[in-house]
Amino acid sequence: MSTLKKEIEKHIKKLVNPLKEEEELLAALKGKMTKKELKLLKGWAEGIDTEEIRTKLNLDETHYGELSSKLIKKLNQEKIKQAICI
């Protein structure tokens, strides 16, 4: 299983159906998330250090926290779940 799929599964509270394959998953996420949210998710999946992610995305601690929260909330929305699941 890809690291991106594992990362997404970590943040979704209730996942009924399995996630799509990575290429389809990325395509679905690109339409539903901002570029920064997607880069943050990929950074988490790759195991990149928080400081490095913040530097790459040009975020201070507050904005990093806000972006993280927003991303996790989005992943748990039904519309997004339907888009990323088989």
C-alpha positions in Angstrom: 0.0 0.0 0.0 1.3 3.4 -0.9 2.4 5.9 1.8 -0.2 8.4 0.6 -3.0 6.0 1.1 -1.7 5.1 4.6 -1.5 8.7 5.5 -5.0 9.5 4.3 -6.4 6.4 6.2 -4.7 7.8 9.4 -6.7 11.0 9.3 -10.1 9.7 8.2 -12.3 8.8 11.1 -14.6 6.4 9.4 -13.7 4.8 6.1 -16.3 2.4 4.7 -14.8 1.7 1.3 -11.2 1.2 0.2 -9.3 4.1 -1.3 -8.5 4.3 -5.0 -5.1 3.6 -6.4 -2.5 6.3 -5.9 -2.8 7.9 -9.4 -6.6 8.1 -9.2 -6.4 9.3 -5.6 -4.1 12.2 -6.5 -6.3 13.2 -9.4 -9.4 13.3 -7.2 -7.5 15.2 -4.4 -6.2 17.8 -6.9 -9.8 18.8 -7.7 -10.8 19.0 -4.0 -7.9 20.6 -2.2 -5.6 23.6 -2.5 -2.1 23.2 -3.7 -0.7 23.8 -0.2 -3.1 21.3 1.4 -2.0 18.7 -1.2 1.7 19.5 -0.6 1.2 19.2 3.1 -0.5 15.8 2.8 2.3 14.6 0.5 4.9 15.8 3.0 3.3 13.9 5.8 3.1 10.8 3.6 6.8 11.1 2.8 7.7 11.5 6.4 9.2 14.9 6.0 10.0 16.8 9.2 7.4 19.5 10.2 10.0 22.3 10.1 11.0 21.3 6.6 7.3 21.3 5.4 6.7 24.6 7.0 9.8 26.1 5.3 8.8 24.6 1.9 5.3 25.9 2.2 6.4 29.2 3.7 4.1 28.8 6.8 4.6 29.9 10.4 3.4 27.7 13.3 -0.1 29.2 13.4 -0.8 28.9 9.7 0.7 25.4 9.7 -1.7 24.3 12.4 -4.7 26.0 10.7 -3.8 24.3 7.4 -3.4 20.9 9.1 -6.8 21.2 10.8 -8.5 22.3 7.5 -6.9 19.4 5.6 -8.0 16.8 8.1 -11.6 18.3 8.2 -11.7 18.2 4.4 -10.6 14.5 4.3 -13.5 13.7 6.6 -16.1 15.4 4.4 -18.5 12.9 2.7 -18.0 14.5 -0.7 -14.2 14.0 -0.5 -14.6 10.5 0.8 -16.8 9.6 -2.1 -14.3 11.1 -4.5 -11.3 9.2 -3.1 -12.9 5.8 -2.4 -13.6 3.0 -4.9 
